């Protein structure tokens, strides 16, 4: 990237608060594939002239995996540490590319004293398009067949179905829906801390089942809005040896590429 992403500490040293805190999340920080999503979001925010910052080394896990795995004590410890940092900086608005972070920060932090306006990156991108701060030509995606996989914590968990689709429609591509989509969406297999353990014995892995549904549409691209879904759907595509013909890409990556950032 040809620009430096400022930290909240840097803003605070000038006595300022940015408009938005970009919550990167564990996947976006440490997973090599998800780091590309992080860069795409940062490029789009910078391109749109949004005053944003990250916590950098002061950001810790939201506690979502601990809570889903049943360790409420660890979750509250992690959450309280984050809330202390966020409140210390006077954070008001948070954007994140991870629906797990989004759901936890939005719905589970308030009862512990962390009250913020939390948006998923697809929602912020939708508003930036509406304000004319981002414009794209279909470009390399014109006429491509795209299917969008709804992340559980974004869709069924928080009712955000339209924002990602409105953003994807800007690509001038053909958007086709899987039978199980929106309110009837089907999990990629990573939710509920399942991401961090081996699957139980059964006839088929969940991500294989979901990838089958997506591949049945013969898409060029499976679009996702979650780093966990990215891992599971990518593994699913590899399972069917389709990685050369079907790409799994995050919404932000698609828009950043179309905008030639």
MARSERO-87270 format. One record per residue (C-alpha): residue number from 0; residue in three letters; x, y, z. Coordinates in pm, 1 decimal. Layout:
// MARSERO-87270
+------+--------+----------+----------+----------+
| kese | drenmi |        x |        y |        z |
+------+--------+----------+----------+----------+
|  NUM |    ala |        X |        Y |        Z |
...
+------+--------+----------+----------+----------+
// end
This chain:
// MARSERO-87270
+------+--------+----------+----------+----------+
| kese | drenmi |        x |        y |        z |
+------+--------+----------+----------+----------+
|    0 |    unk |      0.0 |      0.0 |      0.0 |
|    1 |    unk |    124.2 |    348.2 |    -79.9 |
|    2 |    unk |     -5.8 |    500.1 |    243.4 |
|    3 |    unk |     33.6 |    447.4 |    617.0 |
|    4 |    unk |   -267.8 |    344.8 |    824.7 |
|    5 |    unk |   -267.3 |    560.1 |   1139.7 |
|    6 |    unk |   -327.0 |    415.2 |   1485.8 |
|    7 |    unk |   -567.5 |    544.4 |   1748.2 |
|    8 |    unk |   -262.4 |    631.7 |   1962.2 |
|    9 |    unk |   -133.6 |    859.8 |   1684.4 |
|   10 |    unk |   -469.2 |   1037.4 |   1661.6 |
|   11 |    unk |   -484.1 |   1069.0 |   2041.4 |
|   12 |    unk |   -136.6 |   1225.0 |   2050.7 |
|   13 |    unk |   -279.6 |   1506.6 |   1835.1 |
|   14 |    unk |   -588.4 |   1534.5 |   2054.0 |
|   15 |    unk |   -810.8 |   1402.2 |   1771.8 |
|   16 |    unk |  -1053.2 |   1113.6 |   1721.2 |
|   17 |    unk |  -1101.2 |    960.3 |   1372.6 |
|   18 |    unk |  -1448.4 |    918.6 |   1221.9 |
|   19 |    unk |  -1417.4 |    541.2 |   1217.4 |
|   20 |    unk |  -1212.4 |    275.8 |   1396.3 |
|   21 |    unk |  -1129.8 |    -13.6 |   1163.5 |
|   22 |    unk |  -1144.8 |   -327.2 |   1379.6 |
|   23 |    unk |   -913.8 |   -568.8 |   1198.3 |
|   24 |    unk |   -980.8 |   -885.9 |   1400.0 |
|   25 |    unk |   -759.8 |  -1191.8 |   1455.7 |
|   26 |    unk |   -809.5 |  -1339.8 |   1107.9 |
|   27 |    unk |   -752.3 |  -1006.3 |    936.7 |
|   28 |    unk |   -433.2 |   -958.8 |   1138.0 |
|   29 |    unk |   -272.5 |  -1301.6 |   1131.8 |
|   30 |    unk |   -425.2 |  -1513.7 |    854.5 |
|   31 |    unk |   -231.7 |  -1463.1 |    531.5 |
|   32 |    unk |   -541.9 |  -1487.6 |    310.1 |
|   33 |    unk |   -752.4 |  -1261.3 |    533.7 |
|   34 |    unk |   -474.5 |   -999.9 |    539.8 |
|   35 |    unk |   -560.4 |   -933.8 |    173.3 |
|   36 |    unk |   -916.5 |   -847.9 |    279.2 |
|   37 |    unk |   -777.2 |   -609.8 |    543.7 |
|   38 |    unk |   -565.1 |   -434.1 |    281.7 |
|   39 |    unk |   -862.7 |   -405.4 |     44.5 |
|   40 |    unk |  -1079.8 |   -245.6 |    316.0 |
|   41 |    unk |   -800.7 |     -3.1 |    410.1 |
|   42 |    unk |   -748.8 |     94.7 |     44.6 |
|   43 |    unk |  -1121.2 |    158.9 |     -4.3 |
|   44 |    unk |  -1150.5 |    370.1 |    312.3 |
|   45 |    unk |   -842.8 |    569.7 |    214.0 |
|   46 |    unk |   -968.9 |    614.0 |   -144.7 |
|   47 |    unk |  -1306.1 |    736.4 |    -15.3 |
|   48 |    unk |  -1139.7 |    992.9 |    211.3 |
|   49 |    unk |  -1265.6 |    834.2 |    534.4 |
|   50 |    unk |  -1069.6 |    942.2 |    842.7 |
|   51 |    unk |  -1000.2 |    604.4 |    999.5 |
|   52 |    unk |   -749.6 |    439.3 |   1230.6 |
|   53 |    unk |   -666.2 |     98.1 |   1374.4 |
|   54 |    unk |   -572.9 |     -2.2 |   1728.5 |
|   55 |    unk |   -263.9 |   -188.1 |   1609.4 |
|   56 |    unk |    -98.3 |   -382.6 |   1891.1 |
|   57 |    unk |   -363.7 |   -255.5 |   2135.2 |
|   58 |    unk |   -631.5 |   -464.4 |   1960.3 |
|   59 |    unk |   -707.1 |   -800.5 |   2118.6 |
|   60 |    unk |   -948.9 |  -1080.0 |   2025.3 |
|   61 |    unk |  -1312.3 |   -975.3 |   2086.1 |
|   62 |    unk |  -1363.8 |  -1299.9 |   2277.8 |
|   63 |    unk |  -1612.1 |  -1445.7 |   2029.5 |
|   64 |    unk |  -1445.8 |  -1789.9 |   1999.1 |
|   65 |    unk |  -1413.2 |  -1818.9 |   2378.3 |
|   66 |    unk |  -1781.2 |  -1732.8 |   2429.0 |
|   67 |    unk |  -1902.7 |  -1970.4 |   2155.5 |
|   68 |    unk |  -1687.8 |  -2249.3 |   2299.4 |
|   69 |    unk |  -1851.5 |  -2194.6 |   2639.6 |
|   70 |    unk |  -1579.5 |  -2005.0 |   2827.3 |
|   71 |    unk |  -1782.2 |  -1704.6 |   2944.1 |
|   72 |    unk |  -1518.2 |  -1604.2 |   3199.2 |
|   73 |    unk |  -1244.1 |  -1573.6 |   2935.2 |
|   74 |    unk |  -1482.8 |  -1386.5 |   2703.5 |
|   75 |    unk |  -1562.2 |  -1126.8 |   2967.9 |
|   76 |    unk |  -1193.9 |  -1080.1 |   3050.9 |
|   77 |    unk |  -1109.0 |  -1022.5 |   2683.5 |
|   78 |    unk |  -1409.9 |   -796.5 |   2630.0 |
|   79 |    unk |  -1340.3 |   -580.3 |   2937.2 |
|   80 |    unk |   -981.3 |   -521.8 |   2824.4 |
|   81 |    unk |  -1098.1 |   -412.8 |   2479.8 |
|   82 |    unk |  -1373.9 |   -191.0 |   2618.7 |
|   83 |    unk |  -1123.3 |    -16.9 |   2844.0 |
|   84 |    unk |   -905.4 |     62.4 |   2540.5 |
|   85 |    unk |  -1197.4 |    164.8 |   2316.3 |
|   86 |    unk |  -1357.1 |    390.0 |   2579.7 |
|   87 |    unk |  -1018.4 |    537.2 |   2663.1 |
|   88 |    unk |   -988.8 |    658.7 |   2305.2 |
|   89 |    unk |  -1349.4 |    780.2 |   2289.6 |
|   90 |    unk |  -1437.0 |    546.3 |   2001.7 |
|   91 |    unk |  -1785.5 |    604.7 |   1863.4 |
|   92 |    unk |  -1803.1 |    415.5 |   1532.6 |
|   93 |    unk |  -1642.3 |     82.7 |   1440.8 |
|   94 |    unk |  -1622.3 |    -93.4 |   1102.5 |
|   95 |    unk |  -1506.5 |   -453.0 |   1069.1 |
|   96 |    unk |  -1479.9 |   -708.0 |    787.8 |
|   97 |    unk |  -1551.4 |   -994.9 |   1030.0 |
|   98 |    unk |  -1918.5 |  -1072.5 |   1114.3 |
|   99 |    unk |  -1805.3 |  -1252.9 |   1432.0 |
|  100 |    unk |  -1634.7 |   -936.9 |   1559.3 |
|  101 |    unk |  -1929.7 |   -731.9 |   1428.7 |
|  102 |    unk |  -2186.9 |   -937.8 |   1618.2 |
|  103 |    unk |  -1986.3 |   -945.9 |   1942.0 |
|  104 |    unk |  -1897.9 |   -574.5 |   1944.8 |
|  105 |    unk |  -2251.2 |   -472.8 |   1849.6 |
|  106 |    unk |  -2464.0 |   -704.7 |   2059.7 |
|  107 |    unk |  -2251.4 |   -833.7 |   2347.7 |
|  108 |    unk |  -2026.2 |   -543.7 |   2444.1 |
|  109 |    unk |  -2305.3 |   -298.7 |   2548.6 |
|  110 |    unk |  -2396.2 |   -495.4 |   2862.8 |
|  111 |    unk |  -2030.1 |   -475.8 |   2967.2 |
|  112 |    unk |  -2010.8 |   -100.2 |   2913.2 |
|  113 |    unk |  -1901.7 |    -86.2 |   2548.3 |
|  114 |    unk |  -2155.3 |    113.0 |   2345.9 |
|  115 |    unk |  -2056.3 |    184.8 |   1985.9 |
|  116 |    unk |  -2209.9 |    217.4 |   1642.3 |
|  117 |    unk |  -2082.4 |    -99.8 |   1474.3 |
|  118 |    unk |  -2110.3 |   -162.0 |   1099.8 |
|  119 |    unk |  -1999.9 |   -442.1 |    870.1 |
|  120 |    unk |  -1773.4 |   -333.7 |    585.8 |
|  121 |    unk |  -2048.1 |   -411.0 |    330.5 |
|  122 |    unk |  -2277.2 |   -158.9 |    506.3 |
|  123 |    unk |  -2008.3 |    109.0 |    505.7 |
|  124 |    unk |  -1928.8 |     41.4 |    139.4 |
|  125 |    unk |  -2299.7 |     71.4 |     56.4 |
|  126 |    unk |  -2314.8 |    415.8 |    220.2 |
|  127 |    unk |  -1990.7 |    526.2 |     49.0 |
|  128 |    unk |  -2139.3 |    430.1 |   -287.7 |
|  129 |    unk |  -2460.2 |    617.1 |   -201.6 |
|  130 |    unk |  -2255.6 |    928.1 |   -114.0 |
|  131 |    unk |  -2060.6 |    899.9 |   -440.0 |
|  132 |    unk |  -1729.6 |    854.8 |   -257.0 |
|  133 |    unk |  -1659.7 |    526.7 |   -436.5 |
|  134 |    unk |  -1733.1 |    461.1 |   -802.6 |
|  135 |    unk |  -1653.4 |    149.4 |  -1002.8 |
|  136 |    unk |  -1686.7 |     29.2 |  -1356.0 |
|  137 |    unk |  -1766.2 |   -340.1 |  -1395.1 |
|  138 |    unk |  -1422.1 |   -381.7 |  -1543.4 |
|  139 |    unk |  -1281.5 |   -731.3 |  -1517.7 |
|  140 |    unk |  -1601.6 |   -854.1 |  -1348.6 |
|  141 |    unk |  -1841.6 |   -743.2 |  -1621.3 |
|  142 |    unk |  -2067.9 |  -1032.5 |  -1712.9 |
|  143 |    unk |  -1905.7 |  -1266.1 |  -1460.6 |
|  144 |    unk |  -2133.7 |  -1498.5 |  -1264.8 |
|  145 |    unk |  -2114.1 |  -1432.8 |   -890.8 |
|  146 |    unk |  -2295.9 |  -1604.4 |   -606.1 |
|  147 |    unk |  -2290.8 |  -1459.1 |   -254.8 |
|  148 |    unk |  -2265.4 |  -1678.1 |     53.7 |
|  149 |    unk |  -2440.7 |  -1515.3 |    353.5 |
|  150 |    unk |  -2228.6 |  -1523.1 |    672.3 |
|  151 |    unk |  -2446.4 |  -1650.0 |    959.6 |
|  152 |    unk |  -2360.5 |  -1369.3 |   1202.3 |
|  153 |    unk |  -2423.3 |  -1103.7 |    938.1 |
|  154 |    unk |  -2742.4 |  -1242.2 |    785.7 |
|  155 |    unk |  -2951.7 |  -1454.1 |   1018.8 |
|  156 |    unk |  -2776.2 |  -1313.8 |   1324.5 |
|  157 |    unk |  -2820.6 |   -944.7 |   1244.5 |
|  158 |    unk |  -3055.2 |   -921.9 |    945.5 |
|  159 |    unk |  -2798.4 |   -767.9 |    708.1 |
|  160 |    unk |  -2884.6 |   -918.9 |    369.8 |
|  161 |    unk |  -2917.8 |   -631.2 |    124.3 |
|  162 |    unk |  -2597.5 |   -430.8 |    184.3 |
|  163 |    unk |  -2358.4 |   -693.5 |     41.8 |
|  164 |    unk |  -2584.7 |   -755.2 |   -255.5 |
|  165 |    unk |  -2627.0 |   -383.3 |   -332.0 |
|  166 |    unk |  -2247.6 |   -348.9 |   -324.5 |
|  167 |    unk |  -2195.0 |   -652.8 |   -550.8 |
|  168 |    unk |  -2447.8 |   -516.6 |   -802.1 |
|  169 |    unk |  -2207.4 |   -226.1 |   -862.9 |
|  170 |    unk |  -1977.0 |   -472.6 |  -1039.0 |
|  171 |    unk |  -2208.4 |   -510.5 |  -1337.9 |
|  172 |    unk |  -2188.2 |   -887.0 |  -1292.5 |
|  173 |    unk |  -2461.1 |  -1151.5 |  -1295.7 |
|  174 |    unk |  -2558.9 |  -1221.5 |   -935.8 |
|  175 |    unk |  -2721.5 |  -1562.1 |   -887.2 |
|  176 |    unk |  -2858.7 |  -1689.7 |   -558.7 |
|  177 |    unk |  -2815.1 |  -2031.5 |   -403.0 |
|  178 |    unk |  -3136.7 |  -2204.7 |   -297.6 |
|  179 |    unk |  -3040.3 |  -2160.5 |     65.7 |
|  180 |    unk |  -2970.0 |  -1789.6 |     90.7 |
|  181 |    unk |  -3067.4 |  -1483.4 |    296.9 |
|  182 |    unk |  -3295.6 |  -1588.7 |    588.0 |
|  183 |    unk |  -3270.4 |  -1951.4 |    472.9 |
|  184 |    unk |  -2890.6 |  -1932.5 |    443.9 |
|  185 |    unk |  -2665.8 |  -2227.4 |    527.2 |
|  186 |    unk |  -2353.3 |  -2211.9 |    744.0 |
|  187 |    unk |  -2003.8 |  -2254.0 |    596.5 |
|  188 |    unk |  -1919.6 |  -2478.5 |    891.1 |
|  189 |    unk |  -1691.3 |  -2243.3 |   1087.0 |
|  190 |    unk |  -1933.3 |  -2072.0 |   1327.6 |
|  191 |    unk |  -1968.3 |  -2146.1 |   1697.4 |
|  192 |    unk |  -1590.2 |  -2188.9 |   1733.7 |
|  193 |    unk |  -1606.9 |  -2491.6 |   1496.8 |
|  194 |    unk |  -1332.3 |  -2315.9 |   1298.1 |
|  195 |    unk |  -1076.7 |  -2420.1 |   1558.5 |
|  196 |    unk |  -1149.5 |  -2792.1 |   1586.9 |
|  197 |    unk |  -1178.5 |  -3095.7 |   1367.7 |
|  198 |    unk |  -1533.1 |  -3177.4 |   1251.0 |
|  199 |    unk |  -1730.4 |  -3452.0 |   1421.4 |
|  200 |    unk |  -1780.8 |  -3776.0 |   1231.7 |
|  201 |    unk |  -2059.2 |  -3766.6 |    976.2 |
|  202 |    unk |  -2138.1 |  -3831.8 |    612.1 |
|  203 |    unk |  -2016.0 |  -3495.0 |    481.9 |
|  204 |    unk |  -1837.0 |  -3183.9 |    606.5 |
|  205 |    unk |  -2058.2 |  -2874.1 |    623.8 |
|  206 |    unk |  -1827.7 |  -2665.4 |    404.9 |
|  207 |    unk |  -1830.9 |  -2936.1 |    135.1 |
|  208 |    unk |  -2212.8 |  -2936.1 |    137.4 |
|  209 |    unk |  -2222.8 |  -2557.0 |    108.5 |
|  210 |    unk |  -1958.8 |  -2543.2 |   -165.2 |
|  211 |    unk |  -2156.4 |  -2803.0 |   -362.9 |
|  212 |    unk |  -2456.7 |  -2568.1 |   -357.7 |
|  213 |    unk |  -2243.5 |  -2280.0 |   -480.7 |
|  214 |    unk |  -2069.9 |  -2481.2 |   -755.3 |
|  215 |    unk |  -2406.3 |  -2609.0 |   -881.7 |
|  216 |    unk |  -2464.5 |  -2254.6 |  -1012.6 |
|  217 |    unk |  -2138.1 |  -2273.8 |  -1211.5 |
|  218 |    unk |  -2013.6 |  -1937.6 |  -1082.2 |
|  219 |    unk |  -1690.4 |  -1762.0 |  -1175.0 |
|  220 |    unk |  -1668.8 |  -1619.2 |   -824.2 |
|  221 |    unk |  -1805.4 |  -1716.3 |   -482.5 |
|  222 |    unk |  -1830.1 |  -1387.7 |   -292.3 |
|  223 |    unk |  -1801.4 |  -1385.6 |     87.0 |
|  224 |    unk |  -1814.3 |  -1122.7 |    359.6 |
|  225 |    unk |  -1633.9 |  -1308.2 |    638.4 |
|  226 |    unk |  -1276.7 |  -1438.8 |    682.9 |
|  227 |    unk |  -1405.7 |  -1763.0 |    838.5 |
|  228 |    unk |  -1632.8 |  -1822.4 |    537.0 |
|  229 |    unk |  -1334.1 |  -1740.0 |    315.1 |
|  230 |    unk |  -1133.4 |  -2026.0 |    467.3 |
|  231 |    unk |  -1416.5 |  -2278.3 |    459.4 |
|  232 |    unk |  -1537.9 |  -2200.7 |    106.7 |
|  233 |    unk |  -1181.2 |  -2193.5 |    -28.2 |
|  234 |    unk |  -1118.9 |  -2536.4 |    126.0 |
|  235 |    unk |  -1448.2 |  -2653.6 |    -25.4 |
|  236 |    unk |  -1349.2 |  -2535.6 |   -373.2 |
|  237 |    unk |  -1012.3 |  -2711.3 |   -335.5 |
|  238 |    unk |  -1196.2 |  -3027.9 |   -231.9 |
|  239 |    unk |  -1360.2 |  -3029.9 |   -576.8 |
|  240 |    unk |  -1035.4 |  -2928.5 |   -754.8 |
|  241 |    unk |  -1202.6 |  -2613.8 |   -888.7 |
|  242 |    unk |   -956.7 |  -2353.4 |   -756.4 |
|  243 |    unk |   -832.4 |  -2274.9 |  -1109.3 |
|  244 |    unk |  -1179.1 |  -2188.4 |  -1241.2 |
|  245 |    unk |  -1372.9 |  -2064.6 |   -935.4 |
|  246 |    unk |  -1233.2 |  -1785.6 |   -718.4 |
|  247 |    unk |  -1343.9 |  -1715.3 |   -360.0 |
|  248 |    unk |  -1321.1 |  -1340.5 |   -293.3 |
|  249 |    unk |  -1437.4 |  -1097.5 |    -27.8 |
|  250 |    unk |  -1671.8 |   -812.5 |   -123.8 |
|  251 |    unk |  -1400.9 |   -557.2 |    -41.4 |
|  252 |    unk |  -1147.8 |   -732.5 |   -265.7 |
|  253 |    unk |  -1393.5 |   -733.9 |   -556.2 |
|  254 |    unk |  -1471.6 |   -362.6 |   -520.2 |
|  255 |    unk |  -1106.8 |   -264.8 |   -469.6 |
|  256 |    unk |  -1006.7 |   -456.1 |   -783.1 |
|  257 |    unk |  -1292.1 |   -306.2 |   -987.3 |
|  258 |    unk |  -1190.9 |     41.1 |   -865.3 |
|  259 |    unk |   -830.5 |    -44.5 |   -965.6 |
|  260 |    unk |   -692.2 |     34.0 |   -619.8 |
+------+--------+----------+----------+----------+
// end
